[in-house]
Amino acid sequence: MTLHEAMEAILDRLCVDWRRRGEDISFDREALQLDLKIPPAVFSEAIRVLVLGGFLAYVSSSPASVRLDRAGVARCERQGRD
């Protein structure tokens, strides 16, 4: 799996859950990685790039968790209109 494919898979999955459960949810990184079956090294790099790009943010109370950030929410909102 390429880095780009991993990033898309992560965002696609988080958008589905975000629409279903609401804006203020967080996601356990390890569970997400296992569920999406992304190799650990690729997953870690994808998370890093998504955080740097403003798509994801680390949850301050749990560094093992992430939440959608502004760019990620905007992407989910755009997908919902398509």
PyMOL CGO cylinders between C-alpha atoms (Angstrom):
from pymol import cmd
from pymol.cgo import CYLINDER

trace = [
    CYLINDER, 0.00, 0.00, 0.00, 1.35, 3.41, -0.94, 0.3, 1, 1, 1, 1, 1, 1,
    CYLINDER, 1.35, 3.41, -0.94, 1.44, 6.42, 1.35, 0.3, 1, 1, 1, 1, 1, 1,
    CYLINDER, 1.44, 6.42, 1.35, -1.25, 8.15, -0.72, 0.3, 1, 1, 1, 1, 1, 1,
    CYLINDER, -1.25, 8.15, -0.72, -3.51, 5.08, -0.60, 0.3, 1, 1, 1, 1, 1, 1,
    CYLINDER, -3.51, 5.08, -0.60, -3.06, 4.86, 3.17, 0.3, 1, 1, 1, 1, 1, 1,
    CYLINDER, -3.06, 4.86, 3.17, -3.92, 8.54, 3.65, 0.3, 1, 1, 1, 1, 1, 1,
    CYLINDER, -3.92, 8.54, 3.65, -7.05, 8.19, 1.52, 0.3, 1, 1, 1, 1, 1, 1,
    CYLINDER, -7.05, 8.19, 1.52, -8.14, 5.05, 3.37, 0.3, 1, 1, 1, 1, 1, 1,
    CYLINDER, -8.14, 5.05, 3.37, -7.67, 6.72, 6.74, 0.3, 1, 1, 1, 1, 1, 1,
    CYLINDER, -7.67, 6.72, 6.74, -9.61, 9.84, 5.77, 0.3, 1, 1, 1, 1, 1, 1,
    CYLINDER, -9.61, 9.84, 5.77, -12.36, 7.88, 4.04, 0.3, 1, 1, 1, 1, 1, 1,
    CYLINDER, -12.36, 7.88, 4.04, -12.86, 5.75, 7.14, 0.3, 1, 1, 1, 1, 1, 1,
    CYLINDER, -12.86, 5.75, 7.14, -12.79, 8.67, 9.55, 0.3, 1, 1, 1, 1, 1, 1,
    CYLINDER, -12.79, 8.67, 9.55, -15.28, 10.61, 7.44, 0.3, 1, 1, 1, 1, 1, 1,
    CYLINDER, -15.28, 10.61, 7.44, -17.76, 7.71, 7.58, 0.3, 1, 1, 1, 1, 1, 1,
    CYLINDER, -17.76, 7.71, 7.58, -17.50, 7.56, 11.37, 0.3, 1, 1, 1, 1, 1, 1,
    CYLINDER, -17.50, 7.56, 11.37, -17.54, 11.37, 11.67, 0.3, 1, 1, 1, 1, 1, 1,
    CYLINDER, -17.54, 11.37, 11.67, -20.82, 11.57, 9.75, 0.3, 1, 1, 1, 1, 1, 1,
    CYLINDER, -20.82, 11.57, 9.75, -22.33, 8.79, 11.85, 0.3, 1, 1, 1, 1, 1, 1,
    CYLINDER, -22.33, 8.79, 11.85, -21.12, 9.81, 15.32, 0.3, 1, 1, 1, 1, 1, 1,
    CYLINDER, -21.12, 9.81, 15.32, -20.50, 13.57, 15.24, 0.3, 1, 1, 1, 1, 1, 1,
    CYLINDER, -20.50, 13.57, 15.24, -17.70, 16.06, 15.17, 0.3, 1, 1, 1, 1, 1, 1,
    CYLINDER, -17.70, 16.06, 15.17, -16.06, 15.65, 18.56, 0.3, 1, 1, 1, 1, 1, 1,
    CYLINDER, -16.06, 15.65, 18.56, -14.99, 12.04, 18.29, 0.3, 1, 1, 1, 1, 1, 1,
    CYLINDER, -14.99, 12.04, 18.29, -11.50, 10.61, 18.49, 0.3, 1, 1, 1, 1, 1, 1,
    CYLINDER, -11.50, 10.61, 18.49, -10.03, 7.50, 16.96, 0.3, 1, 1, 1, 1, 1, 1,
    CYLINDER, -10.03, 7.50, 16.96, -7.57, 5.05, 18.47, 0.3, 1, 1, 1, 1, 1, 1,
    CYLINDER, -7.57, 5.05, 18.47, -4.63, 4.90, 16.07, 0.3, 1, 1, 1, 1, 1, 1,
    CYLINDER, -4.63, 4.90, 16.07, -3.72, 1.27, 16.75, 0.3, 1, 1, 1, 1, 1, 1,
    CYLINDER, -3.72, 1.27, 16.75, -7.28, 0.03, 16.25, 0.3, 1, 1, 1, 1, 1, 1,
    CYLINDER, -7.28, 0.03, 16.25, -7.59, 2.09, 13.07, 0.3, 1, 1, 1, 1, 1, 1,
    CYLINDER, -7.59, 2.09, 13.07, -4.33, 0.72, 11.68, 0.3, 1, 1, 1, 1, 1, 1,
    CYLINDER, -4.33, 0.72, 11.68, -5.36, -2.86, 12.39, 0.3, 1, 1, 1, 1, 1, 1,
    CYLINDER, -5.36, -2.86, 12.39, -8.87, -2.37, 11.01, 0.3, 1, 1, 1, 1, 1, 1,
    CYLINDER, -8.87, -2.37, 11.01, -7.61, -0.85, 7.76, 0.3, 1, 1, 1, 1, 1, 1,
    CYLINDER, -7.61, -0.85, 7.76, -4.77, -3.42, 7.50, 0.3, 1, 1, 1, 1, 1, 1,
    CYLINDER, -4.77, -3.42, 7.50, -2.19, -0.75, 6.68, 0.3, 1, 1, 1, 1, 1, 1,
    CYLINDER, -2.19, -0.75, 6.68, 1.42, -1.76, 7.35, 0.3, 1, 1, 1, 1, 1, 1,
    CYLINDER, 1.42, -1.76, 7.35, 2.63, -0.02, 10.54, 0.3, 1, 1, 1, 1, 1, 1,
    CYLINDER, 2.63, -0.02, 10.54, 5.43, 2.02, 8.92, 0.3, 1, 1, 1, 1, 1, 1,
    CYLINDER, 5.43, 2.02, 8.92, 3.14, 3.30, 6.15, 0.3, 1, 1, 1, 1, 1, 1,
    CYLINDER, 3.14, 3.30, 6.15, 0.36, 4.02, 8.66, 0.3, 1, 1, 1, 1, 1, 1,
    CYLINDER, 0.36, 4.02, 8.66, 2.67, 6.02, 10.95, 0.3, 1, 1, 1, 1, 1, 1,
    CYLINDER, 2.67, 6.02, 10.95, 3.94, 8.10, 8.06, 0.3, 1, 1, 1, 1, 1, 1,
    CYLINDER, 3.94, 8.10, 8.06, 0.40, 8.68, 6.77, 0.3, 1, 1, 1, 1, 1, 1,
    CYLINDER, 0.40, 8.68, 6.77, -0.73, 9.89, 10.20, 0.3, 1, 1, 1, 1, 1, 1,
    CYLINDER, -0.73, 9.89, 10.20, 2.30, 12.19, 10.43, 0.3, 1, 1, 1, 1, 1, 1,
    CYLINDER, 2.30, 12.19, 10.43, 1.62, 13.72, 7.00, 0.3, 1, 1, 1, 1, 1, 1,
    CYLINDER, 1.62, 13.72, 7.00, -2.10, 14.12, 7.74, 0.3, 1, 1, 1, 1, 1, 1,
    CYLINDER, -2.10, 14.12, 7.74, -1.33, 15.90, 11.03, 0.3, 1, 1, 1, 1, 1, 1,
    CYLINDER, -1.33, 15.90, 11.03, 1.17, 18.20, 9.33, 0.3, 1, 1, 1, 1, 1, 1,
    CYLINDER, 1.17, 18.20, 9.33, -1.39, 18.96, 6.62, 0.3, 1, 1, 1, 1, 1, 1,
    CYLINDER, -1.39, 18.96, 6.62, -4.07, 19.91, 9.13, 0.3, 1, 1, 1, 1, 1, 1,
    CYLINDER, -4.07, 19.91, 9.13, -6.31, 16.95, 8.32, 0.3, 1, 1, 1, 1, 1, 1,
    CYLINDER, -6.31, 16.95, 8.32, -5.80, 15.23, 11.69, 0.3, 1, 1, 1, 1, 1, 1,
    CYLINDER, -5.80, 15.23, 11.69, -4.81, 16.37, 15.17, 0.3, 1, 1, 1, 1, 1, 1,
    CYLINDER, -4.81, 16.37, 15.17, -3.50, 14.38, 18.09, 0.3, 1, 1, 1, 1, 1, 1,
    CYLINDER, -3.50, 14.38, 18.09, -5.91, 14.22, 21.02, 0.3, 1, 1, 1, 1, 1, 1,
    CYLINDER, -5.91, 14.22, 21.02, -4.18, 15.97, 23.93, 0.3, 1, 1, 1, 1, 1, 1,
    CYLINDER, -4.18, 15.97, 23.93, -5.51, 13.56, 26.55, 0.3, 1, 1, 1, 1, 1, 1,
    CYLINDER, -5.51, 13.56, 26.55, -4.43, 10.50, 24.58, 0.3, 1, 1, 1, 1, 1, 1,
    CYLINDER, -4.43, 10.50, 24.58, -1.45, 10.69, 22.22, 0.3, 1, 1, 1, 1, 1, 1,
    CYLINDER, -1.45, 10.69, 22.22, -2.50, 7.28, 20.89, 0.3, 1, 1, 1, 1, 1, 1,
    CYLINDER, -2.50, 7.28, 20.89, -5.64, 8.88, 19.47, 0.3, 1, 1, 1, 1, 1, 1,
    CYLINDER, -5.64, 8.88, 19.47, -6.36, 11.31, 16.67, 0.3, 1, 1, 1, 1, 1, 1,
    CYLINDER, -6.36, 11.31, 16.67, -9.35, 13.40, 15.65, 0.3, 1, 1, 1, 1, 1, 1,
    CYLINDER, -9.35, 13.40, 15.65, -10.26, 15.18, 12.46, 0.3, 1, 1, 1, 1, 1, 1,
    CYLINDER, -10.26, 15.18, 12.46, -8.86, 18.69, 12.24, 0.3, 1, 1, 1, 1, 1, 1,
    CYLINDER, -8.86, 18.69, 12.24, -10.15, 21.57, 10.11, 0.3, 1, 1, 1, 1, 1, 1,
    CYLINDER, -10.15, 21.57, 10.11, -8.93, 20.33, 6.75, 0.3, 1, 1, 1, 1, 1, 1,
    CYLINDER, -8.93, 20.33, 6.75, -10.20, 16.83, 7.54, 0.3, 1, 1, 1, 1, 1, 1,
    CYLINDER, -10.20, 16.83, 7.54, -13.65, 18.09, 8.53, 0.3, 1, 1, 1, 1, 1, 1,
    CYLINDER, -13.65, 18.09, 8.53, -13.79, 20.24, 5.38, 0.3, 1, 1, 1, 1, 1, 1,
    CYLINDER, -13.79, 20.24, 5.38, -12.91, 17.18, 3.28, 0.3, 1, 1, 1, 1, 1, 1,
    CYLINDER, -12.91, 17.18, 3.28, -15.68, 15.16, 4.94, 0.3, 1, 1, 1, 1, 1, 1,
    CYLINDER, -15.68, 15.16, 4.94, -18.17, 17.96, 4.40, 0.3, 1, 1, 1, 1, 1, 1,
    CYLINDER, -18.17, 17.96, 4.40, -17.24, 18.19, 0.70, 0.3, 1, 1, 1, 1, 1, 1,
    CYLINDER, -17.24, 18.19, 0.70, -17.65, 14.43, 0.31, 0.3, 1, 1, 1, 1, 1, 1,
    CYLINDER, -17.65, 14.43, 0.31, -21.07, 14.62, 1.90, 0.3, 1, 1, 1, 1, 1, 1,
    CYLINDER, -21.07, 14.62, 1.90, -22.23, 17.08, -0.74, 0.3, 1, 1, 1, 1, 1, 1,
    CYLINDER, -22.23, 17.08, -0.74, -21.00, 14.99, -3.69, 0.3, 1, 1, 1, 1, 1, 1,
]
cmd.load_cgo(trace, "trace")
